[in-house]
Amino acid sequence: MPPEAAIDAPPAIRIRLRKLGLERHQDLVLHLPLRYEDETRLTGIAEAPFGVPVQVEGELLDLSVRLAPRRQLVVRVSDASGERSTLDLRFLRFYGSQQRALEAAREQGSRLRIFGEIRHGLHGREMVHPRYRILSKAEALPQSLTPVYPTTAGLTQGALRKLIGSALRDTDLAEVLDAVWCARHVLPPLATAVALLHAPPPEVSAAALQSRSHPAWRRIKFDELLAQQLSLRRAYLARRTRGAPVLLATGELASRLKASLPFALTGAQQRVAAEIAADLEHPYPMQRLLQGDVGCGKTIVAALAACQTIEAGHQTAFMAPTEILAEQHFLKLRTWLEPLGIEVVCVVGSLGRKVRRVKQLQAATTAQLVVGTHALIQESIDFARLGLAIVDEQHRFGVVQRLDLRRKGANPHQLMMSATPIPRTLAMSYYADLDVSLIDEMPAGRSPVRTRLFSDSRRDEVVAAVRAVVAEGRQAYWVCPLVEESVKLDLQAALDTHAALSAELPDRRIGLVHGRLRGNEKATVMAAFAAGEIDVLVATTVIEVGVDVPNASLMVIEHAERFGLSQIHQLRGRVGRGSHDSVCVLLYQQPLSAMARARLKIIFEQTDGFEIARQDLHLRGPGEFVGSRQSGVPLLRYADLEADADLVELAQALAVQLLRDDPGRAERHLLRWLGSREELLKA
């Protein structure tokens, strides 16, 4: 049967299988176990250890329904293996049919084969809700370990094993990769690996299976990574066949901008700006990821790209994830570019209807640079000649939103920026279809930020530190607790903190900014803080990125244990932007969970964004790190990007070779592993 054949099952079962991503026979074959249970041997009840899964077999002696302390079915069995050879099976949830079947088994003298963990009970050894089978006659033990598969409600392990067993018998697992190449890299044949993982003999190392270090697992993980790399590489090559505006310019605008700046570009900024400038001259769309740590100067690089685009007679769109960040970018870009005669417009959702309509009209006609939020991708905005789309904090936007911005023009060039550094293996695996530029040098004059941890029982000391900083003529941020469940609670936390600090620091000017303020209100507060008219800014995480106030030297993050590592690192980057010694205080509430303690330890010890990101990846896993499925990339089911870094590199190299030398083989591999899901990788 061909691997792409649809699964033959009742409609209700097919619906449940689809929830697991299983639609073809090949999908079932590659649906591999989470773990295994050893049902190949029997243990005597008297010798069975406590607290570990064991299989026993015994005669059914008695069963009864007990009402105290709650209604339950208790079944007593024995195997005559010693003094302690009786075992109680306790079922807190049971059905009348189950009770009748067991009573019939007792009357017929049938035996029970039972799998579970033995524990100490009130009346001796017991198992609670074990798995059991009624044996009408002697049955041979299985010859392989019993697989336990990922499943969903309404789809039992037994039904799934039956479907997978049928698919294994009927599906062609002919080798796609070169056998000599696989042997050289110690990768067993795929058919051998799949058969072993679905039914491993008991002598196979349980530890190697559980840790997924067995050669069979390495073959599966390699094939999964190869499918991902092939698809991303194919998307990369396909993009080069699409036409895009060729943005040729003399460089006069960019030169004038650089001459007007009060600072010199770093070597890294110059290198990255040159990479982007070269891309914009190509007749196919650039798709480049610009990454760099907080405060490295990505915005000026984006502005230089905009200058080239505008000088070539096209428009630039600059999309940011929040209104406050869009407004910050707008103010900065307008300051830099309006003196050069460039019309800069800001379009955000909170603008009044009439004002927004005027801005939309400008975007469609005269504006050369349009800054905004997701409002830029609304149907009512049409760009006259969009040549470059810039997406800041790209991981905060979903696939559809990024595609919608791209569709606003005739295949515009796209520059995606991220201040969350991406670990190398993650970049190779999830961003292999992009060109990547890295700003790995910080501007001169930035002071290092010290991080200090305080329990919330020492909050008075932190308030005293704020008072001292303000007395020296500097400013402070106080970021409120993150309340994930409710924007309303987030707002209340900000209001409560603002009221408390206003009472504790009555002689100081305390400002407040949060996501529920209108755009112009937020801009007014931020402008006052930047101008030194506010001493302490109480804020929610709307100030996480983009805010640049060199006089601010203290950042207080309340309930820091609720924040992710990247958020804390971003917030910490709001200080240390001037010449003053700067401190980030992390206030936490006891008791800390193990995960929260690990996160705070990392952020306390590390200042390098890439090392923080690497450890964050280790803690959270790649799916959460890249925003679950927002990137459009199916999450890896089997490969581990840290443990299998060597396989990522091997898969990347083979993907390039196969697409160049044997595209038919690459196509067969993709069909086996992704089927129609390859489209997810094209965004």
C-alpha positions in Angstrom: 0.0 0.0 0.0 1.4 3.4 -0.9 2.5 5.5 2.2 0.2 8.3 1.3 -2.9 6.1 1.4 -5.6 7.4 3.7 -6.3 5.5 7.0 -9.3 3.1 6.7 -11.2 3.6 9.9 -14.7 4.6 11.1 -15.3 8.4 10.8 -15.2 8.9 14.6 -11.8 7.3 14.8 -10.5 9.3 11.9 -11.5 12.5 13.6 -9.5 11.5 16.7 -6.5 10.4 14.6 -6.6 13.8 12.8 -6.2 15.5 16.2 -2.9 13.7 16.4 -1.9 14.7 12.9 -2.5 11.2 11.6 -4.2 11.0 8.2 -2.1 8.6 6.1 -0.7 5.1 6.7 2.8 6.7 6.7 1.7 8.9 9.6 0.8 5.9 11.6 4.1 4.2 10.9 6.0 7.3 12.1 3.8 7.8 15.2 6.4 6.4 17.6 6.0 5.4 21.3 6.4 7.7 24.2 7.6 4.9 26.4 7.5 1.1 26.8 6.1 -1.4 29.3 7.7 -4.8 29.9 5.0 -7.4 29.6 7.5 -10.1 28.4 8.0 -11.6 31.8 6.0 -12.5 34.9 7.0 -11.7 38.5 5.7 -13.6 41.5 3.5 -11.5 43.7 5.6 -12.3 46.8 8.8 -11.2 45.0 7.4 -8.2 43.2 9.0 -4.9 44.2 7.0 -1.9 45.4 6.6 1.3 43.3 7.8 0.0 39.9 5.6 -1.4 37.0 5.5 -5.2 37.2 3.4 -7.9 35.6 1.9 -10.7 37.7 -0.6 -13.5 37.1 -2.9 -15.0 39.6 -6.1 -16.9 40.4 -9.1 -14.8 41.1 -10.1 -15.6 44.7 -12.7 -13.1 45.6 -14.3 -9.8 44.6 -16.6 -7.4 46.5 -18.0 -3.9 46.4 -17.0 -1.9 49.4 -18.8 1.3 50.4 -16.2 2.8 52.9 -14.4 5.1 52.7 -16.0 5.3 49.2 -17.7 3.0 46.8 -15.1 0.7 45.2 -14.6 -2.7 43.6 -11.9 -4.8 45.3 -10.6 -8.0 43.6 -8.3 -10.4 45.4 -5.9 -12.6 43.4 -3.1 -15.1 44.4 -0.4 -16.9 42.6 0.8 -19.2 45.5 4.3 -17.8 45.1 5.0 -17.5 48.8 3.6 -16.2 52.1 2.7 -12.8 50.7 1.3 -14.1 47.5 -2.1 -12.4 47.6 -2.8 -9.0 46.0 -5.8 -6.7 46.1 -6.8 -4.9 43.0 -8.7 -1.7 43.9 -11.0 0.0 41.4 -12.4 3.4 42.5 -14.3 3.8 39.2 -15.9 0.7 37.7 -18.9 -0.4 35.7 -21.5 -3.1 36.3 -20.4 -4.9 33.2 -16.8 -5.0 34.5 -18.0 -6.5 37.8 -20.1 -9.2 36.0 -17.2 -10.2 33.8 -14.9 -10.7 36.8 -17.5 -12.7 38.6 -17.9 -14.9 35.6 -14.1 -15.4 35.4 -14.0 -16.4 39.1 -16.8 -19.0 38.5 -15.0 -20.4 35.5 -11.6 -20.5 37.3 -10.0 -18.1 34.9 -6.8 -16.4 35.8 -5.9 -12.7 35.6 -2.8 -11.2 34.0 -2.2 -7.9 35.7 0.2 -4.9 35.0 0.7 -2.0 37.4 2.6 -0.8 40.5 2.3 -2.6 43.8 1.9 -0.4 46.9 1.3 -1.0 50.6 -2.5 -1.1 51.3 -4.5 -1.4 54.5 -4.9 -5.2 54.0 -1.5 -5.9 52.4 -0.2 -5.6 48.9 -2.5 -3.8 46.4 -2.6 -2.2 43.0 -5.0 0.7 42.2 -6.6 0.7 38.8 -4.1 -1.7 37.2 -4.4 -2.9 33.6 -5.6 -6.5 33.5 -6.7 -9.3 31.1 -8.9 -12.3 31.8 -7.2 -15.5 30.6 -9.6 -18.2 29.6 -6.6 -20.4 28.8 -2.8 -20.3 29.0 -1.4 -17.5 26.8 2.2 -17.0 25.8 3.9 -13.9 26.9 4.7 -11.2 24.3 8.1 -11.4 22.7 8.6 -7.6 22.6 8.2 -4.6 24.9 4.7 -3.1 24.8 4.6 0.4 23.3 2.7 3.3 24.8 1.8 5.9 22.2 0.8 9.5 22.4 -3.0 9.5 22.1 -6.1 11.6 22.6 -9.5 11.2 24.4 -11.6 8.3 22.9 -8.6 6.6 21.3 -7.4 3.7 23.4 -3.9 2.3 23.3 -5.3 -1.0 22.1 -7.0 0.6 19.1 -4.0 2.6 18.2 -1.7 -0.4 18.4 -4.0 -2.3 16.1 -4.0 0.5 13.5 -0.3 1.0 13.7 0.3 -2.8 13.4 -1.8 -2.9 10.3 0.0 0.1 8.8 3.4 -1.5 9.5 2.3 -4.6 7.5 0.9 -2.7 4.6 3.2 0.4 4.2 6.3 0.4 1.9 9.3 1.6 3.9 11.7 1.3 1.0 15.0 3.1 1.8 15.2 6.7 0.4 18.7 7.6 1.5 21.9 6.0 0.3 22.7 2.9 2.3 26.5 3.4 2.2 26.1 7.0 3.4 23.8 5.9 6.3 26.2 3.1 7.4 29.1 5.6 7.4 27.2 7.8 9.8 26.0 4.9 11.9 22.4 5.3 10.9 20.5 2.0 10.5 18.0 1.4 7.7 14.7 3.2 8.3 12.6 0.0 8.1 14.8 -1.6 10.7 14.7 1.4 13.0 10.9 1.7 12.7 10.3 -2.0 13.4 12.5 -2.0 16.4 11.0 1.1 18.0 7.4 -0.2 17.6 8.3 -3.6 19.0 11.7 -3.6 20.8 12.9 -7.0 22.0 13.4 -7.1 25.8 17.1 -7.3 25.6 17.3 -3.8 24.0 18.6 -1.3 26.6 15.6 0.3 28.2 17.8 3.3 29.1 18.8 3.8 25.4 15.1 3.7 24.4 14.0 6.1 27.1 16.8 8.6 26.5 16.3 8.2 22.7 20.0 7.6 22.2 19.6 4.1 20.6 20.8 4.1 17.0 17.2 3.4 15.9 16.1 6.7 17.5 19.0 8.6 16.0 17.9 7.4 12.5 14.3 8.6 13.2 15.5 12.0 14.5 17.9 12.5 11.6 15.1 11.8 9.0 12.8 14.2 10.8 15.5 16.9 10.8 16.3 16.2 7.1 12.6 16.7 6.1 12.6 20.0 7.9 15.8 21.2 6.3 14.7 20.0 2.9 11.5 21.9 3.1 13.1 25.1 4.5 15.8 25.0 1.9 13.3 24.4 -0.9 11.3 27.4 0.3 14.5 29.5 0.3 15.3 28.5 -3.3 11.7 29.0 -4.4 11.8 32.6 -3.1 14.7 33.4 -5.4 12.5 32.6 -8.4 10.0 35.3 -7.5 10.4 38.8 -8.8 10.9 41.8 -6.4 11.7 45.5 -6.8 15.3 46.1 -7.6 16.2 48.9 -5.1 19.2 50.6 -6.7 20.3 53.9 -5.1 23.3 56.2 -5.1 23.5 56.0 -1.2 23.1 59.8 -0.9 20.2 59.6 1.6 21.9 57.0 3.7 25.1 59.1 3.7 23.2 62.2 4.8 21.5 60.3 7.6 24.8 58.9 8.9 26.4 62.4 8.8 23.5 63.8 10.9 23.8 61.2 13.7 25.3 62.2 17.0 27.1 58.8 17.1 29.2 56.7 14.9 28.0 53.3 13.7 29.8 50.3 15.1 31.7 48.0 12.8 28.9 45.4 13.3 26.2 47.8 12.3 28.2 48.8 9.1 28.7 45.2 8.2 25.0 44.3 8.6 23.8 47.4 6.8 26.0 46.5 3.8 24.6 42.9 3.8 21.0 44.3 3.7 21.9 46.9 1.0 23.3 44.2 -1.2 20.1 42.1 -0.8 17.9 45.1 -1.7 19.5 45.2 -5.1 18.6 41.6 -6.0 15.6 41.0 -8.3 14.2 38.4 -5.8 12.8 39.3 -2.4 15.1 39.5 0.5 14.0 37.6 3.6 16.6 38.4 6.2 16.5 38.1 10.0 18.4 40.8 11.8 19.2 39.8 15.3 21.1 41.4 18.1 21.1 41.9 21.8 19.1 44.6 23.5 20.5 48.0 22.7 22.8 47.0 19.9 21.3 49.5 17.4 19.1 47.6 15.1 16.8 50.5 14.4 19.4 52.7 12.7 20.3 49.7 10.5 16.6 49.5 9.5 16.5 53.2 8.9 19.5 52.9 6.5 17.6 50.2 4.6 14.6 52.5 4.4 16.7 55.3 3.0 17.9 53.0 0.2 14.3 51.9 -0.5 13.0 55.5 -0.6 15.8 56.8 -2.7 15.0 54.0 -5.2 11.4 55.3 -5.4 9.6 52.8 -3.2 7.9 52.9 0.2 8.9 51.2 3.4 6.5 49.8 6.0 7.7 49.3 9.5 5.4 47.1 11.7 5.8 46.8 15.5 3.9 44.5 17.9 2.5 47.2 20.2 1.3 50.8 19.9 3.9 52.1 22.4 6.7 50.5 20.5 5.3 51.7 17.1 5.1 55.3 18.5 8.6 55.1 19.9 9.9 54.0 16.5 7.9 56.7 14.8 9.3 59.4 16.9 12.9 58.2 16.5 12.6 57.7 12.7 10.8 61.0 12.2 13.6 62.8 14.1 16.2 61.1 11.9 14.5 61.2 8.5 12.2 64.3 8.3 15.2 66.6 8.1 16.2 64.7 5.0 12.8 65.5 3.4 11.3 62.0 4.0 7.6 61.9 4.9 7.0 59.6 7.9 3.5 58.5 9.0 2.3 56.5 12.0 -0.8 54.3 11.7 -2.1 52.6 14.9 -5.5 51.2 15.8 -6.3 53.7 18.6 -6.3 56.7 16.2 -9.7 58.2 15.7 -11.5 57.1 12.5 -11.0 60.4 10.7 -7.3 60.7 11.6 -6.7 57.1 10.7 -8.4 57.6 7.3 -6.1 60.5 6.6 -3.0 58.4 7.6 -4.3 55.6 5.4 -4.6 57.9 2.5 -1.1 59.2 3.0 0.2 55.6 3.1 -1.5 55.0 -0.2 -0.1 58.1 -1.9 2.6 60.3 -0.5 4.1 58.7 2.6 7.6 57.2 2.1 7.9 55.5 5.5 4.8 54.2 7.3 5.2 53.0 10.8 2.5 51.1 12.7 1.1 48.1 14.4 -1.0 45.3 12.8 -3.2 48.2 11.6 -0.8 48.2 8.6 -2.2 45.0 7.3 -5.9 46.0 7.5 -7.7 45.8 4.2 -8.3 49.6 4.2 -4.6 50.3 3.8 -3.1 50.1 0.3 0.5 51.0 -0.4 1.3 52.7 -3.6 4.7 51.1 -4.2 5.8 49.0 -1.2 9.4 47.9 -1.6 10.5 47.0 1.9 8.5 45.5 4.8 10.3 45.7 8.2 8.9 43.6 11.1 10.2 44.4 14.5 10.1 41.7 17.2 9.0 39.3 14.5 8.4 36.4 16.8 5.4 38.3 18.2 3.5 38.1 14.9 1.9 35.0 13.5 2.5 33.6 10.1 -0.7 35.0 8.6 0.1 38.5 9.8 3.6 38.5 8.3 2.2 37.1 5.0 -0.5 39.8 5.0 2.1 42.5 5.2 4.1 40.9 2.4 1.0 40.8 0.2 0.6 44.6 0.5 3.1 45.0 -2.3 4.5 43.1 -5.3 6.8 40.7 -3.3 8.5 43.4 -1.2 11.8 42.7 0.4 11.3 41.7 4.1 13.6 42.5 7.0 12.6 40.8 10.3 14.2 42.0 13.5 14.5 40.3 16.9 16.2 41.4 20.1 15.7 37.9 21.4 18.9 36.2 20.3 18.3 32.8 18.7 20.7 30.0 19.7 22.7 28.6 16.8 21.0 25.1 16.7 17.5 26.8 16.8 18.4 29.2 14.0 19.7 26.3 11.9 16.6 24.3 12.5 13.7 26.8 12.6 15.1 29.7 10.5 17.1 27.8 7.8 15.0 29.5 5.1 16.2 32.9 6.1 19.4 34.8 5.7 20.6 35.9 9.1 22.6 39.0 10.1 23.9 39.4 13.5 24.9 42.7 15.3 27.4 41.3 17.8 28.9 44.6 19.0 27.4 47.1 21.4 27.7 50.9 20.9 30.4 52.7 22.9 29.3 54.5 26.1 26.9 51.9 27.4 27.4 51.1 31.1 27.0 47.5 32.2 23.9 46.7 34.2 24.2 44.9 37.5 21.4 42.6 38.5 20.3 42.1 42.1 17.7 39.8 43.6 15.5 40.8 46.5 12.7 38.9 48.2 9.5 41.0 48.4 9.9 41.0 52.2 12.7 43.6 51.5 10.5 45.9 49.4 11.2 48.8 51.7 14.9 48.6 50.8 14.1 48.7 47.1 11.9 51.8 47.6 14.8 53.4 49.5 17.1 52.6 46.5 14.6 54.3 44.2 14.5 57.4 46.4 18.4 57.5 46.4 18.6 57.2 42.6 16.1 60.0 42.1 17.8 62.2 44.6 21.0 62.0 42.5 19.0 63.4 39.5 18.4 60.1 37.7 15.2 58.2 36.9 13.8 54.8 37.5 11.3 52.3 36.1 9.1 50.1 38.2 7.5 47.3 36.2 4.4 45.8 37.7 3.6 42.1 38.2 2.6 40.2 35.1 -0.9 38.8 35.5 -1.3 36.4 32.6 -4.9 35.6 33.2 -6.3 39.0 32.8 -5.5 42.3 31.2 -7.8 43.9 33.7 -5.8 42.5 36.6 -2.6 43.7 34.9 -4.1 47.2 34.9 -5.2 47.0 38.5 -1.6 45.9 39.6 -0.2 49.0 37.8 -2.8 51.3 39.5 -2.1 49.8 42.9 1.7 50.1 42.5 1.4 53.7 41.3 -0.8 54.6 44.3 1.6 52.9 46.7 4.8 54.5 45.3 3.0 57.9 45.2 2.4 57.5 49.0 5.9 56.3 49.7 7.6 59.0 47.6 5.3 62.0 48.0 7.9 64.5 46.9 8.6 62.8 43.7 6.9 62.8 40.3 5.4 59.3 39.7 4.2 58.5 36.2 2.0 55.6 35.0 1.8 53.9 31.6 -0.1 50.8 30.7 -1.6 49.1 27.7 -5.2 50.4 28.3 -4.1 54.1 27.7 -4.9 55.6 24.3 -2.0 56.0 22.0 -1.6 59.7 22.5 -1.9 59.4 26.3 1.0 56.8 26.3 3.0 59.0 24.0 2.5 62.0 26.3 3.6 60.1 29.4 6.7 58.6 27.6 7.7 62.0 26.3 7.5 63.5 29.8 9.6 60.7 31.1 12.2 61.1 28.3 12.3 64.8 29.0 13.0 64.3 32.7 9.6 65.5 33.9 8.8 62.2 35.6 11.1 60.7 38.2 9.7 57.2 38.4 7.7 55.5 35.7 5.3 52.8 36.8 4.6 50.5 33.9 3.3 47.2 32.6 5.4 45.3 30.1 4.5 47.8 27.4 7.9 49.3 28.0 9.6 46.0 27.3 11.2 47.0 24.0 12.1 50.2 22.2 12.1 52.7 25.0 15.3 54.7 25.2 15.9 57.1 28.1 19.7 57.4 28.9 19.0 59.1 32.2 17.2 56.1 33.6 19.6 53.9 35.7 17.3 51.7 37.8 14.9 49.1 36.7 12.7 47.3 39.3 10.8 44.3 38.2 8.1 43.2 40.7 7.2 39.5 40.9 10.1 38.7 38.6 9.4 35.0 39.0 6.3 35.5 36.8 8.3 36.7 33.8 10.2 34.7 31.1 13.9 35.1 30.7 13.7 37.0 27.5 11.2 39.4 29.0 13.5 40.1 32.0 16.5 40.5 29.7 14.5 43.0 27.5 13.3 45.0 30.5 16.8 45.1 31.9 18.0 46.5 28.6 15.9 49.7 29.2 18.6 50.9 31.6 22.3 51.1 31.1 21.8 53.2 28.0 23.7 56.2 29.3 27.0 56.7 31.2 25.6 56.1 34.7 26.0 52.9 36.7 22.8 51.0 36.3 21.0 48.3 38.3 18.2 46.0 37.6 16.4 44.8 40.8 14.4 41.6 40.6 11.8 41.4 43.3 10.5 37.9 43.8 7.9 36.3 46.0 8.6 33.2 48.2 8.3 30.3 47.8 9.9 29.9 44.4 9.2 27.0 42.2 12.1 25.0 40.8 11.6 26.5 37.4 11.4 30.1 38.7 14.5 29.6 40.8 16.4 28.3 37.7 15.3 31.3 35.6 16.3 33.8 38.2 19.6 32.1 38.7 20.3 32.4 34.9 19.4 36.0 34.6 21.4 36.9 37.7 24.5 35.2 36.4 24.3 36.0 32.7 24.3 39.3 30.8 25.0 37.9 27.3 21.7 37.5 25.4 22.8 34.5 23.5 23.8 32.5 26.5 20.5 33.5 28.2 18.7 32.4 25.1 20.6 29.1 25.0 19.7 28.3 28.6 16.2 29.5 28.0 15.9 27.0 25.1 17.2 24.3 27.4 14.5 25.1 30.1 11.5 25.6 27.8 12.2 23.6 24.7 12.0 25.0 21.1 8.3 25.0 20.7 7.7 27.6 23.4 10.9 29.5 22.6 9.7 30.3 19.1 6.2 31.1 20.1 4.8 27.6 19.7 3.5 27.3 16.1 3.4 31.0 15.4 6.6 30.6 13.2 4.7 28.3 10.9 7.2 25.5 11.4 5.8 22.2 12.6 7.4 21.4 16.0 10.0 18.6 16.0 8.5 15.6 17.6 11.6 13.5 18.2 14.8 15.5 17.7 16.3 17.5 20.5 18.1 20.6 19.3 20.7 20.5 22.0 21.3 16.8 22.3 21.2 16.3 18.5 23.1 19.3 17.3 25.4 17.1 15.3 22.4 15.7 13.4 21.1 19.2 12.7 24.3 20.0 10.9 24.4 16.6 9.1 20.8 17.1 7.9 21.5 20.6 6.7 24.5 19.5 4.6 22.6 16.5 3.1 19.5 18.7 2.3 21.6 21.0 0.2 23.3 18.0 -1.6 20.0 16.2 -2.3 18.2 19.2 -3.7 21.1 19.9 -6.0 21.9 16.3 -7.1 18.8 14.2 -6.6 15.6 16.3 -6.2 13.4 13.2 -6.8 14.9 11.5 -3.7 14.4 14.7 -1.7 10.7 14.8 -2.9 10.1 11.2 -1.7 11.6 11.9 1.7 9.4 15.0 2.1 6.3 13.2 1.1 7.0 10.5 3.6 7.6 12.9 6.5 5.5 15.9 5.8 2.9 15.1 3.2 0.7 18.2 2.7 2.0 19.8 5.9 5.1 21.2 4.0 3.0 24.4 3.3 3.4 25.3 7.0 7.1 26.0 6.3 6.6 28.5 3.5 5.8 31.5 5.7 
